[in-house]
Amino acid sequence: MKAISGQMSERQKLQMNEEQKRAYWAEHEKSMTSDERMFMVLVRRLLKDQEQRIQDAVASELTGIAGNKAIAKHITKILNEVNWDIENTVFSKVSLPVFSDIVTRRGARAARLVGTAFTLTDRTIRYIERKAFKFAERVNATTRKSLREALSEGVRAGESVPQLSKRVQELFKQYRDWE
């Protein structure tokens, strides 16, 4: 099969020597590290903003409430008052450009490797949108579950509102410090 102008033949596409393979892998690792750093900055920012919204809900809902039973009832109310649909939308909209950038760069790189051009099709855009929303749903489901567990544990331990707030802070700190 003859190579088309500017494109590699099928045989050329499949044949890489060891040096080319090492260079390809080194470039891949470099882009992965860069993508991971970019993604961690995004996630930390999202979590910091979300923590503030949760802390505001805890403070407004629990201020002036005394007694474990009363606080326990309000914990559920706090978690229900947080509009998780909005949280999912926020996380999805903020992460969408990051996912788009990653897919575009990696798609272009893969296309160059096989001697073709990369285009961001409607199908690819829908995939990226689904990926961003799935990311948002998973992060927020985990956060909601962890908040429920941490706050319930604090209520069982008889903690005060400031102590419960500290639990929220520690939970989000743990998330932001994760690598």
Helices and strands as residue ranges (DSSP letters): H 10-14, H 18-62, H 68-81, H 84-114, H 122-156, H 161-177
